[in-house]
Structure formats: structure tokens, C-alpha cells
């Protein structure tokens, strides 16, 4: 019985996170010209809307924002 609240919380959290968007694949800093880099987003829900999401890229050497991608 002590584990019941934990189990219920875990099941609820896993249900909530199942609709989230995750970074499925990332190819960054390819050798040579930087024209083959990409980010692949994945959601378990078909036709998931990306409204309200923003993808921001930063320069790792000086923490400056270099690109913002809106859906």
C-alpha cells in the first residue's frame, strides 16, 4: 500500500509525457561546410502541433544565440 501513490504518480506522469515532443535525432557540427546539420523531432501523437514550441541554437564557444526556428 505504501507504493500505491508512487505507482499512480508514475502512471500519470508517463501518460502526460507520452504526448510530448522529443529530439529523436541530432546531427551537429559536421566536418567542412555546415549545410548537412539537422534536428529531428518526434511525437507519439500523429499530426502533433508544434504551435508554441521554439528551437533555439547556441554557439557553444560564446553562448550567443545563432538561430531561432519557429514552427
Phi and psi restraints in degrees (range 20) as a CNS / XPLOR table:
assign (resid 1 and name C) (resid 2 and name N)
       (resid 2 and name CA) (resid 2 and name C) 1.0 -65.9 20.0 2
assign (resid 2 and name N) (resid 2 and name CA)
       (resid 2 and name C) (resid 3 and name N) 1.0 -28.5 20.0 2
assign (resid 2 and name C) (resid 3 and name N)
       (resid 3 and name CA) (resid 3 and name C) 1.0 -85.3 20.0 2
assign (resid 3 and name N) (resid 3 and name CA)
       (resid 3 and name C) (resid 4 and name N) 1.0 -10.5 20.0 2
assign (resid 3 and name C) (resid 4 and name N)
       (resid 4 and name CA) (resid 4 and name C) 1.0 -59.2 20.0 2
assign (resid 4 and name N) (resid 4 and name CA)
       (resid 4 and name C) (resid 5 and name N) 1.0 -47.5 20.0 2
assign (resid 4 and name C) (resid 5 and name N)
       (resid 5 and name CA) (resid 5 and name C) 1.0 -61.5 20.0 2
assign (resid 5 and name N) (resid 5 and name CA)
       (resid 5 and name C) (resid 6 and name N) 1.0 -37.3 20.0 2
assign (resid 5 and name C) (resid 6 and name N)
       (resid 6 and name CA) (resid 6 and name C) 1.0 -64.1 20.0 2
assign (resid 6 and name N) (resid 6 and name CA)
       (resid 6 and name C) (resid 7 and name N) 1.0 -44.8 20.0 2
assign (resid 6 and name C) (resid 7 and name N)
       (resid 7 and name CA) (resid 7 and name C) 1.0 -63.8 20.0 2
assign (resid 7 and name N) (resid 7 and name CA)
       (resid 7 and name C) (resid 8 and name N) 1.0 -43.8 20.0 2
assign (resid 7 and name C) (resid 8 and name N)
       (resid 8 and name CA) (resid 8 and name C) 1.0 -63.5 20.0 2
assign (resid 8 and name N) (resid 8 and name CA)
       (resid 8 and name C) (resid 9 and name N) 1.0 -42.8 20.0 2
assign (resid 8 and name C) (resid 9 and name N)
       (resid 9 and name CA) (resid 9 and name C) 1.0 -62.8 20.0 2
assign (resid 9 and name N) (resid 9 and name CA)
       (resid 9 and name C) (resid 10 and name N) 1.0 -41.7 20.0 2
assign (resid 9 and name C) (resid 10 and name N)
       (resid 10 and name CA) (resid 10 and name C) 1.0 -63.7 20.0 2
assign (resid 10 and name N) (resid 10 and name CA)
       (resid 10 and name C) (resid 11 and name N) 1.0 -44.9 20.0 2
assign (resid 10 and name C) (resid 11 and name N)
       (resid 11 and name CA) (resid 11 and name C) 1.0 -64.7 20.0 2
assign (resid 11 and name N) (resid 11 and name CA)
       (resid 11 and name C) (resid 12 and name N) 1.0 -41.1 20.0 2
assign (resid 11 and name C) (resid 12 and name N)
       (resid 12 and name CA) (resid 12 and name C) 1.0 -64.5 20.0 2
assign (resid 12 and name N) (resid 12 and name CA)
       (resid 12 and name C) (resid 13 and name N) 1.0 -44.1 20.0 2
assign (resid 12 and name C) (resid 13 and name N)
       (resid 13 and name CA) (resid 13 and name C) 1.0 -64.8 20.0 2
assign (resid 13 and name N) (resid 13 and name CA)
       (resid 13 and name C) (resid 14 and name N) 1.0 -41.4 20.0 2
assign (resid 13 and name C) (resid 14 and name N)
       (resid 14 and name CA) (resid 14 and name C) 1.0 -66.4 20.0 2
assign (resid 14 and name N) (resid 14 and name CA)
       (resid 14 and name C) (resid 15 and name N) 1.0 -33.5 20.0 2
assign (resid 14 and name C) (resid 15 and name N)
       (resid 15 and name CA) (resid 15 and name C) 1.0 -67.3 20.0 2
assign (resid 15 and name N) (resid 15 and name CA)
       (resid 15 and name C) (resid 16 and name N) 1.0 -42.8 20.0 2
assign (resid 15 and name C) (resid 16 and name N)
       (resid 16 and name CA) (resid 16 and name C) 1.0 -65.4 20.0 2
assign (resid 16 and name N) (resid 16 and name CA)
       (resid 16 and name C) (resid 17 and name N) 1.0 -41.8 20.0 2
assign (resid 16 and name C) (resid 17 and name N)
       (resid 17 and name CA) (resid 17 and name C) 1.0 -75.5 20.0 2
assign (resid 17 and name N) (resid 17 and name CA)
       (resid 17 and name C) (resid 18 and name N) 1.0 -16.6 20.0 2
assign (resid 17 and name C) (resid 18 and name N)
       (resid 18 and name CA) (resid 18 and name C) 1.0 -67.6 20.0 2
assign (resid 18 and name N) (resid 18 and name CA)
       (resid 18 and name C) (resid 19 and name N) 1.0 -19.4 20.0 2
assign (resid 18 and name C) (resid 19 and name N)
       (resid 19 and name CA) (resid 19 and name C) 1.0 -94.6 20.0 2
assign (resid 19 and name N) (resid 19 and name CA)
       (resid 19 and name C) (resid 20 and name N) 1.0 0.0 20.0 2
assign (resid 19 and name C) (resid 20 and name N)
       (resid 20 and name CA) (resid 20 and name C) 1.0 -79.3 20.0 2
assign (resid 20 and name N) (resid 20 and name CA)
       (resid 20 and name C) (resid 21 and name N) 1.0 160.1 20.0 2
assign (resid 20 and name C) (resid 21 and name N)
       (resid 21 and name CA) (resid 21 and name C) 1.0 -94.2 20.0 2
assign (resid 21 and name N) (resid 21 and name CA)
       (resid 21 and name C) (resid 22 and name N) 1.0 135.2 20.0 2
assign (resid 21 and name C) (resid 22 and name N)
       (resid 22 and name CA) (resid 22 and name C) 1.0 -124.4 20.0 2
assign (resid 22 and name N) (resid 22 and name CA)
       (resid 22 and name C) (resid 23 and name N) 1.0 155.8 20.0 2
assign (resid 22 and name C) (resid 23 and name N)
       (resid 23 and name CA) (resid 23 and name C) 1.0 -80.8 20.0 2
assign (resid 23 and name N) (resid 23 and name CA)
       (resid 23 and name C) (resid 24 and name N) 1.0 111.2 20.0 2
assign (resid 23 and name C) (resid 24 and name N)
       (resid 24 and name CA) (resid 24 and name C) 1.0 -86.0 20.0 2
assign (resid 24 and name N) (resid 24 and name CA)
       (resid 24 and name C) (resid 25 and name N) 1.0 -38.6 20.0 2
assign (resid 24 and name C) (resid 25 and name N)
       (resid 25 and name CA) (resid 25 and name C) 1.0 -148.0 20.0 2
assign (resid 25 and name N) (resid 25 and name CA)
       (resid 25 and name C) (resid 26 and name N) 1.0 143.8 20.0 2
assign (resid 25 and name C) (resid 26 and name N)
       (resid 26 and name CA) (resid 26 and name C) 1.0 -143.1 20.0 2
assign (resid 26 and name N) (resid 26 and name CA)
       (resid 26 and name C) (resid 27 and name N) 1.0 127.6 20.0 2
assign (resid 26 and name C) (resid 27 and name N)
       (resid 27 and name CA) (resid 27 and name C) 1.0 -125.4 20.0 2
assign (resid 27 and name N) (resid 27 and name CA)
       (resid 27 and name C) (resid 28 and name N) 1.0 108.8 20.0 2
assign (resid 27 and name C) (resid 28 and name N)
       (resid 28 and name CA) (resid 28 and name C) 1.0 -127.2 20.0 2
assign (resid 28 and name N) (resid 28 and name CA)
       (resid 28 and name C) (resid 29 and name N) 1.0 154.4 20.0 2
assign (resid 28 and name C) (resid 29 and name N)
       (resid 29 and name CA) (resid 29 and name C) 1.0 54.7 20.0 2
assign (resid 29 and name N) (resid 29 and name CA)
       (resid 29 and name C) (resid 30 and name N) 1.0 54.2 20.0 2
assign (resid 29 and name C) (resid 30 and name N)
       (resid 30 and name CA) (resid 30 and name C) 1.0 -70.9 20.0 2
assign (resid 30 and name N) (resid 30 and name CA)
       (resid 30 and name C) (resid 31 and name N) 1.0 151.0 20.0 2
assign (resid 30 and name C) (resid 31 and name N)
       (resid 31 and name CA) (resid 31 and name C) 1.0 -65.0 20.0 2
assign (resid 31 and name N) (resid 31 and name CA)
       (resid 31 and name C) (resid 32 and name N) 1.0 147.3 20.0 2
assign (resid 31 and name C) (resid 32 and name N)
       (resid 32 and name CA) (resid 32 and name C) 1.0 82.1 20.0 2
assign (resid 32 and name N) (resid 32 and name CA)
       (resid 32 and name C) (resid 33 and name N) 1.0 -140.8 20.0 2
assign (resid 32 and name C) (resid 33 and name N)
       (resid 33 and name CA) (resid 33 and name C) 1.0 -71.6 20.0 2
assign (resid 33 and name N) (resid 33 and name CA)
       (resid 33 and name C) (resid 34 and name N) 1.0 135.8 20.0 2
assign (resid 33 and name C) (resid 34 and name N)
       (resid 34 and name CA) (resid 34 and name C) 1.0 -85.8 20.0 2
assign (resid 34 and name N) (resid 34 and name CA)
       (resid 34 and name C) (resid 35 and name N) 1.0 64.7 20.0 2
assign (resid 34 and name C) (resid 35 and name N)
       (resid 35 and name CA) (resid 35 and name C) 1.0 -119.4 20.0 2
assign (resid 35 and name N) (resid 35 and name CA)
       (resid 35 and name C) (resid 36 and name N) 1.0 5.1 20.0 2
assign (resid 35 and name C) (resid 36 and name N)
       (resid 36 and name CA) (resid 36 and name C) 1.0 -117.1 20.0 2
assign (resid 36 and name N) (resid 36 and name CA)
       (resid 36 and name C) (resid 37 and name N) 1.0 13.9 20.0 2
assign (resid 36 and name C) (resid 37 and name N)
       (resid 37 and name CA) (resid 37 and name C) 1.0 -80.0 20.0 2
assign (resid 37 and name N) (resid 37 and name CA)
       (resid 37 and name C) (resid 38 and name N) 1.0 146.3 20.0 2
assign (resid 37 and name C) (resid 38 and name N)
       (resid 38 and name CA) (resid 38 and name C) 1.0 -154.8 20.0 2
assign (resid 38 and name N) (resid 38 and name CA)
       (resid 38 and name C) (resid 39 and name N) 1.0 162.1 20.0 2
assign (resid 38 and name C) (resid 39 and name N)
       (resid 39 and name CA) (resid 39 and name C) 1.0 -129.3 20.0 2
assign (resid 39 and name N) (resid 39 and name CA)
       (resid 39 and name C) (resid 40 and name N) 1.0 127.7 20.0 2
assign (resid 39 and name C) (resid 40 and name N)
       (resid 40 and name CA) (resid 40 and name C) 1.0 -108.9 20.0 2
assign (resid 40 and name N) (resid 40 and name CA)
       (resid 40 and name C) (resid 41 and name N) 1.0 124.5 20.0 2
assign (resid 40 and name C) (resid 41 and name N)
       (resid 41 and name CA) (resid 41 and name C) 1.0 -101.1 20.0 2
assign (resid 41 and name N) (resid 41 and name CA)
       (resid 41 and name C) (resid 42 and name N) 1.0 145.6 20.0 2
assign (resid 41 and name C) (resid 42 and name N)
       (resid 42 and name CA) (resid 42 and name C) 1.0 -136.5 20.0 2
assign (resid 42 and name N) (resid 42 and name CA)
       (resid 42 and name C) (resid 43 and name N) 1.0 140.2 20.0 2
assign (resid 42 and name C) (resid 43 and name N)
       (resid 43 and name CA) (resid 43 and name C) 1.0 -137.0 20.0 2
assign (resid 43 and name N) (resid 43 and name CA)
       (resid 43 and name C) (resid 44 and name N) 1.0 145.9 20.0 2
assign (resid 43 and name C) (resid 44 and name N)
       (resid 44 and name CA) (resid 44 and name C) 1.0 -76.2 20.0 2
assign (resid 44 and name N) (resid 44 and name CA)
       (resid 44 and name C) (resid 45 and name N) 1.0 -17.0 20.0 2
assign (resid 44 and name C) (resid 45 and name N)
       (resid 45 and name CA) (resid 45 and name C) 1.0 -89.9 20.0 2
assign (resid 45 and name N) (resid 45 and name CA)
       (resid 45 and name C) (resid 46 and name N) 1.0 129.3 20.0 2
assign (resid 45 and name C) (resid 46 and name N)
       (resid 46 and name CA) (resid 46 and name C) 1.0 -67.4 20.0 2
assign (resid 46 and name N) (resid 46 and name CA)
       (resid 46 and name C) (resid 47 and name N) 1.0 144.0 20.0 2
assign (resid 46 and name C) (resid 47 and name N)
       (resid 47 and name CA) (resid 47 and name C) 1.0 55.2 20.0 2
assign (resid 47 and name N) (resid 47 and name CA)
       (resid 47 and name C) (resid 48 and name N) 1.0 39.9 20.0 2
assign (resid 47 and name C) (resid 48 and name N)
       (resid 48 and name CA) (resid 48 and name C) 1.0 -65.9 20.0 2
assign (resid 48 and name N) (resid 48 and name CA)
       (resid 48 and name C) (resid 49 and name N) 1.0 128.8 20.0 2
assign (resid 48 and name C) (resid 49 and name N)
       (resid 49 and name CA) (resid 49 and name C) 1.0 -77.0 20.0 2
assign (resid 49 and name N) (resid 49 and name CA)
       (resid 49 and name C) (resid 50 and name N) 1.0 134.2 20.0 2
assign (resid 49 and name C) (resid 50 and name N)
       (resid 50 and name CA) (resid 50 and name C) 1.0 -96.9 20.0 2
assign (resid 50 and name N) (resid 50 and name CA)
       (resid 50 and name C) (resid 51 and name N) 1.0 14.2 20.0 2
assign (resid 50 and name C) (resid 51 and name N)
       (resid 51 and name CA) (resid 51 and name C) 1.0 -60.0 20.0 2
assign (resid 51 and name N) (resid 51 and name CA)
       (resid 51 and name C) (resid 52 and name N) 1.0 131.1 20.0 2
assign (resid 51 and name C) (resid 52 and name N)
       (resid 52 and name CA) (resid 52 and name C) 1.0 92.2 20.0 2
assign (resid 52 and name N) (resid 52 and name CA)
       (resid 52 and name C) (resid 53 and name N) 1.0 -9.8 20.0 2
assign (resid 52 and name C) (resid 53 and name N)
       (resid 53 and name CA) (resid 53 and name C) 1.0 -94.7 20.0 2
assign (resid 53 and name N) (resid 53 and name CA)
       (resid 53 and name C) (resid 54 and name N) 1.0 144.9 20.0 2
assign (resid 53 and name C) (resid 54 and name N)
       (resid 54 and name CA) (resid 54 and name C) 1.0 -135.2 20.0 2
assign (resid 54 and name N) (resid 54 and name CA)
       (resid 54 and name C) (resid 55 and name N) 1.0 134.7 20.0 2
assign (resid 54 and name C) (resid 55 and name N)
       (resid 55 and name CA) (resid 55 and name C) 1.0 -108.7 20.0 2
assign (resid 55 and name N) (resid 55 and name CA)
       (resid 55 and name C) (resid 56 and name N) 1.0 120.8 20.0 2
assign (resid 55 and name C) (resid 56 and name N)
       (resid 56 and name CA) (resid 56 and name C) 1.0 -118.4 20.0 2
assign (resid 56 and name N) (resid 56 and name CA)
       (resid 56 and name C) (resid 57 and name N) 1.0 130.4 20.0 2
assign (resid 56 and name C) (resid 57 and name N)
       (resid 57 and name CA) (resid 57 and name C) 1.0 -104.3 20.0 2
assign (resid 57 and name N) (resid 57 and name CA)
       (resid 57 and name C) (resid 58 and name N) 1.0 137.6 20.0 2
assign (resid 57 and name C) (resid 58 and name N)
       (resid 58 and name CA) (resid 58 and name C) 1.0 -120.7 20.0 2
assign (resid 58 and name N) (resid 58 and name CA)
       (resid 58 and name C) (resid 59 and name N) 1.0 148.3 20.0 2
assign (resid 58 and name C) (resid 59 and name N)
       (resid 59 and name CA) (resid 59 and name C) 1.0 -80.1 20.0 2
assign (resid 59 and name N) (resid 59 and name CA)
       (resid 59 and name C) (resid 60 and name N) 1.0 119.7 20.0 2
assign (resid 59 and name C) (resid 60 and name N)
       (resid 60 and name CA) (resid 60 and name C) 1.0 -70.1 20.0 2
assign (resid 60 and name N) (resid 60 and name CA)
       (resid 60 and name C) (resid 61 and name N) 1.0 -19.1 20.0 2
assign (resid 60 and name C) (resid 61 and name N)
       (resid 61 and name CA) (resid 61 and name C) 1.0 -84.2 20.0 2
assign (resid 61 and name N) (resid 61 and name CA)
       (resid 61 and name C) (resid 62 and name N) 1.0 -26.7 20.0 2
assign (resid 61 and name C) (resid 62 and name N)
       (resid 62 and name CA) (resid 62 and name C) 1.0 -135.3 20.0 2
assign (resid 62 and name N) (resid 62 and name CA)
       (resid 62 and name C) (resid 63 and name N) 1.0 7.9 20.0 2
assign (resid 62 and name C) (resid 63 and name N)
       (resid 63 and name CA) (resid 63 and name C) 1.0 60.2 20.0 2
assign (resid 63 and name N) (resid 63 and name CA)
       (resid 63 and name C) (resid 64 and name N) 1.0 24.0 20.0 2
assign (resid 63 and name C) (resid 64 and name N)
       (resid 64 and name CA) (resid 64 and name C) 1.0 -86.0 20.0 2
assign (resid 64 and name N) (resid 64 and name CA)
       (resid 64 and name C) (resid 65 and name N) 1.0 141.8 20.0 2
assign (resid 64 and name C) (resid 65 and name N)
       (resid 65 and name CA) (resid 65 and name C) 1.0 -70.7 20.0 2
assign (resid 65 and name N) (resid 65 and name CA)
       (resid 65 and name C) (resid 66 and name N) 1.0 128.1 20.0 2
assign (resid 65 and name C) (resid 66 and name N)
       (resid 66 and name CA) (resid 66 and name C) 1.0 -110.5 20.0 2
assign (resid 66 and name N) (resid 66 and name CA)
       (resid 66 and name C) (resid 67 and name N) 1.0 -23.5 20.0 2
assign (resid 66 and name C) (resid 67 and name N)
       (resid 67 and name CA) (resid 67 and name C) 1.0 -161.3 20.0 2
assign (resid 67 and name N) (resid 67 and name CA)
       (resid 67 and name C) (resid 68 and name N) 1.0 141.1 20.0 2
assign (resid 67 and name C) (resid 68 and name N)
       (resid 68 and name CA) (resid 68 and name C) 1.0 -122.6 20.0 2
assign (resid 68 and name N) (resid 68 and name CA)
       (resid 68 and name C) (resid 69 and name N) 1.0 129.7 20.0 2
assign (resid 68 and name C) (resid 69 and name N)
       (resid 69 and name CA) (resid 69 and name C) 1.0 -116.0 20.0 2
assign (resid 69 and name N) (resid 69 and name CA)
       (resid 69 and name C) (resid 70 and name N) 1.0 121.9 20.0 2
assign (resid 69 and name C) (resid 70 and name N)
       (resid 70 and name CA) (resid 70 and name C) 1.0 -102.0 20.0 2
assign (resid 70 and name N) (resid 70 and name CA)
       (resid 70 and name C) (resid 71 and name N) 1.0 150.5 20.0 2
